[in-house]
Amino acid sequence: MAQNPITGKGELREEVADGIGGKKTVDLSNIAAGSNLPTSALASDAGIVPAMIAPAGVQSTPATDLVRVAIATYDFAVDGGAVSTITPAKTVNLPSGAIILGAAVRVITKPDSATHTGTVAIGTSAGSSSTSVKAALVVSDATWNANAISTPVAPVFTVASFVRLTAAGNITVTVATEALTAGKFDIFIFYVVGSAA
């Protein structure tokens, strides 16, 4: 706890990710003891970033009312490309009851396979399916081009497309038809936490 040089009072401040690539300092000194504000999760670099922080003077009681962003990275050099369901080394475990509102994929290195017929899908290891975020799509599809923001994802911020996890599960990548020989991409999943299933 730092001391404010003007007021002489102690202040509790924490630097947190702002959800858009930067950081901001948040004053936590007025938060009541026992509050459910997830300060450790806000400051974590474990792949979960809140998309919105309550404005000054508004206390957000349950931590479940924040929109969160889970970020996973598939990297062929690290995770391999065998025909299978792969849990990337950099993944996030989504909790039971999480409701996926939407998702995006940013391609860093185009995924490929020997005859360009391999397919890639994105989902979770439990609680939904291996294709709940992105249906299997052949690597020759243009949305897999490097530097593309891949748009064909299942949840598209409409109630009809939301995905609710019935159990906790890691973000996964499923390779089918033919093993991958290259590829790297980031997966961004926007979700809220509801009641556990």
PAFI-962801 format. One record per residue (C-alpha): residue in three letters; y, x, z. Coordinates in steps of 0.25 Angstrom, whole numbers. Each point is the difference from the previous one (the first is absolute). Example, Ala and Ser with C-alpha at 12.3 -4.5 7.8 and 13.67 -1.06 7.14 Angstrom:
# PAFI-962801
(Ala; (-18; 49; 31))
(Ser; (14; 6; -2))
END
This chain:
# PAFI-962801
(Met; (0; 0; 0))
(Ala; (13; 6; -4))
(Gln; (13; -2; 7))
(Asn; (12; -6; -7))
(Pro; (12; 9; 2))
(Ile; (10; -11; 0))
(Thr; (-7; -10; 9))
(Gly; (-8; 9; 8))
(Lys; (-11; -9; -1))
(Gly; (-14; 4; -5))
(Glu; (-4; -5; -13))
(Leu; (-14; -1; -7))
(Arg; (1; 2; -15))
(Glu; (-12; 2; -10))
(Glu; (1; 5; -14))
(Val; (-8; -9; -9))
(Ala; (-4; -2; -15))
(Asp; (10; -10; -6))
(Gly; (-11; -5; -10))
(Ile; (8; 5; -12))
(Gly; (-3; 15; 1))
(Gly; (10; 4; 10))
(Lys; (1; 0; 15))
(Lys; (10; -7; 10))
(Thr; (2; 1; 15))
(Val; (-3; -12; 8))
(Asp; (6; -3; 14))
(Leu; (-11; -4; 9))
(Ser; (7; 1; 13))
(Asn; (3; -16; 1))
(Ile; (-15; -4; -3))
(Ala; (-6; -6; 12))
(Ala; (-12; 7; 7))
(Gly; (-13; -6; -4))
(Ser; (6; -4; -14))
(Asn; (-10; 0; -11))
(Leu; (9; 7; -10))
(Pro; (-9; 10; -7))
(Thr; (8; 12; 2))
(Ser; (-12; 10; -2))
(Ala; (-4; -7; -12))
(Leu; (15; 0; -6))
(Ala; (0; 15; 2))
(Ser; (-14; 3; -5))
(Asp; (-3; 7; -13))
(Ala; (-14; -5; 0))
(Gly; (3; -8; -12))
(Ile; (6; -13; 6))
(Val; (15; -2; -1))
(Pro; (7; -13; 4))
(Ala; (8; -6; -12))
(Met; (10; -7; 9))
(Ile; (6; 3; 14))
(Ala; (6; -11; 8))
(Pro; (16; 1; -1))
(Ala; (7; 4; 13))
(Gly; (0; -10; 11))
(Val; (-12; -7; -5))
(Gln; (-13; 4; 7))
(Ser; (-12; -2; -7))
(Thr; (-11; -4; 10))
(Pro; (-13; 1; -6))
(Ala; (-3; 12; -9))
(Thr; (-7; -9; -10))
(Asp; (13; -6; -6))
(Leu; (3; 13; -8))
(Val; (-4; 2; -14))
(Arg; (-7; 13; -1))
(Val; (-3; 9; -11))
(Ala; (-14; 7; 0))
(Ile; (0; 13; -9))
(Ala; (-13; 6; -5))
(Thr; (-2; 11; -11))
(Tyr; (-12; 2; -9))
(Asp; (-1; 14; -5))
(Phe; (-12; 4; -8))
(Ala; (2; 15; 4))
(Val; (-2; -5; 15))
(Asp; (-8; -12; -1))
(Gly; (-9; 2; -12))
(Gly; (-3; -10; -11))
(Ala; (-15; -4; 1))
(Val; (-4; -15; -4))
(Ser; (2; -6; 14))
(Thr; (9; -6; 10))
(Ile; (9; 12; 5))
(Thr; (8; 0; 13))
(Pro; (11; 9; -3))
(Ala; (3; 12; 10))
(Lys; (14; -6; 1))
(Thr; (-2; -15; 3))
(Val; (4; -11; 10))
(Asn; (-9; -9; 8))
(Leu; (6; -14; -1))
(Pro; (-3; -8; 12))
(Ser; (-8; -13; 1))
(Gly; (9; -12; -3))
(Ala; (10; 8; -9))
(Ile; (5; -8; -12))
(Ile; (3; 8; -12))
(Leu; (13; -5; -7))
(Gly; (1; 9; -12))
(Ala; (-4; 14; -5))
(Ala; (5; 11; -9))
(Val; (-7; 12; -6))
(Arg; (8; 13; -4))
(Val; (-8; 8; -10))
(Ile; (2; 15; 2))
(Thr; (-11; 6; -9))
(Lys; (-7; -10; -9))
(Pro; (-14; -3; 4))
(Asp; (-10; 4; -11))
(Ser; (-15; 1; -3))
(Ala; (-8; 7; -10))
(Thr; (0; -11; -11))
(His; (12; -7; 6))
(Thr; (-8; -12; 4))
(Gly; (0; 1; 15))
(Thr; (6; -11; 8))
(Val; (8; 0; 13))
(Ala; (2; -11; 10))
(Ile; (7; 0; 14))
(Gly; (-4; -8; 12))
(Thr; (-4; 1; 14))
(Ser; (-13; 6; 7))
(Ala; (-1; -13; 8))
(Gly; (7; -13; 2))
(Ser; (2; -3; -15))
(Ser; (-6; 6; -12))
(Ser; (0; 13; -8))
(Thr; (8; -7; -10))
(Ser; (10; -8; 9))
(Val; (12; 8; -4))
(Lys; (-3; 4; -14))
(Ala; (-11; -5; -9))
(Ala; (-8; 11; -7))
(Leu; (8; 5; -12))
(Val; (-4; 10; -10))
(Val; (7; 14; 1))
(Ser; (4; -1; -15))
(Asp; (10; -12; 4))
(Ala; (14; 4; -2))
(Thr; (3; -4; 15))
(Trp; (-7; 13; 4))
(Asn; (10; 9; -7))
(Ala; (6; 11; 8))
(Asn; (13; -4; 7))
(Ala; (-3; -15; -2))
(Ile; (2; -11; 10))
(Ser; (-13; -7; -2))
(Thr; (2; -15; 1))
(Pro; (-13; -7; -2))
(Val; (-3; -2; 15))
(Ala; (-6; -13; 6))
(Pro; (10; -3; 11))
(Val; (13; -3; -6))
(Phe; (9; -5; 11))
(Thr; (-4; -15; -2))
(Val; (-8; -8; 10))
(Ala; (-11; -3; -10))
(Ser; (-3; 15; -2))
(Phe; (1; 5; 15))
(Val; (-13; 7; 5))
(Arg; (-3; -2; 15))
(Leu; (-10; 10; 6))
(Thr; (-11; -6; 8))
(Ala; (-3; 14; 6))
(Ala; (7; 14; 1))
(Gly; (-2; 8; -12))
(Asn; (5; 13; -7))
(Ile; (7; 0; -13))
(Thr; (-11; 4; -11))
(Val; (-1; 4; -14))
(Thr; (-12; -5; -8))
(Val; (-5; 8; -12))
(Ala; (-9; -6; -10))
(Thr; (-7; 1; -14))
(Glu; (3; 15; -1))
(Ala; (4; 11; 11))
(Leu; (15; 4; 0))
(Thr; (4; 14; -5))
(Ala; (14; 0; 5))
(Gly; (10; -9; 6))
(Lys; (10; -2; 12))
(Phe; (8; -12; 4))
(Asp; (7; -6; 12))
(Ile; (-3; -14; 5))
(Phe; (10; -8; 7))
(Ile; (-4; -13; 7))
(Phe; (10; -9; 7))
(Tyr; (-6; -8; 11))
(Val; (3; -8; 13))
(Val; (-10; -1; 12))
(Gly; (-4; -14; 3))
(Ser; (-11; -4; 11))
(Ala; (-12; 8; -1))
(Ala; (-12; -7; -7))
END
